[in-house]
Amino acid sequence: MGDRESKSDSKRCIDPRLVIEDIIGEYGKVMEEYGGYRVEVLDHMMFPWANVFKLLLRLGHEVWVDIDGEKLIIISKPKPD
């Protein structure tokens, strides 16, 4: 039973940034910013939009999409309590 608990605990401690990086692969770049994330979309056709938005919203973040030059940017921050 102790092993089961430690495996469960380790799943809860995964860094969301690493999960986002895994989801977007080579199609974007992630940076932490103001307690949230700034995701630069490098290939808007192949980018996994729905998966990224779902993850950020499940984390309890507010999410915005903006443009920086020619690049689309996803910005998130935790919702205030």
N, C-alpha and C positions, 0 to 999 in steps of 0.2 A: 504494500500500500504506500510506503514511503516513496518508492520510485515513481509511482503514478502521480503523487502530489508534486514532486520536483519537476516532472515533465510538464505538468499543467502550469506550474508557476513560471517555467521558462518560456512558455508560449505567451504569457501575459506580459513579459518583460522585453519583447522584441521592439527594437527601435523603429518607429513608423517611417523614419527617413529611409532606412534600409529596405523596408517593404515597398515604398514608393519607387526607389531606385530599381528594385527587382522587377516591378510591374512595367516601368517605362523602358528599361533596357537602354538601347542606343538611341531611342527616339526622343529623349529629353534629358534634362539635367536638373538636379534638385539641390537647393540651398536652404538652410534654416534661416528664418528671418522673423524677428519680433515674436518669437514663441510659436510661429507657424512655419509655413514653407513657401518658397518661391520655386515654381517649376517652370523651367524654360522649355518650350516645345521646339524640338529640333526638326521633326518631320511630322507635320500636322496630318498627313494622310495615314500614316501608320501608327500614330500615337493612340494608346488605349484610353481614350477620353473617359468612357463610362466607368472603368475600373478605378481610375484616379479620383474622379469625383465621388464615387461611392465610398472609397476609403477615407477621403478627407471629411466627408459628411458624417460617416460613422465615428470618426474621431471627435466629433462635436465641434468641427471648425466651420466658420463662415468662409465662403469661397467666392473669389472674384476672378474674372478673366480680363486681361488687359493686353495692350500691344506695346512693344518696345522696339521701335524701328520697324523691322519686318517680322519680328518674332512674337508669337503669341506667348503670353505669360499667365500662369495660374498662380494666384496668391491666396493663401489661407491663413487664418489665425483662429485660435480657440475662441469660442463664444464666451462672452462674459457671464459670470454666474448671476 
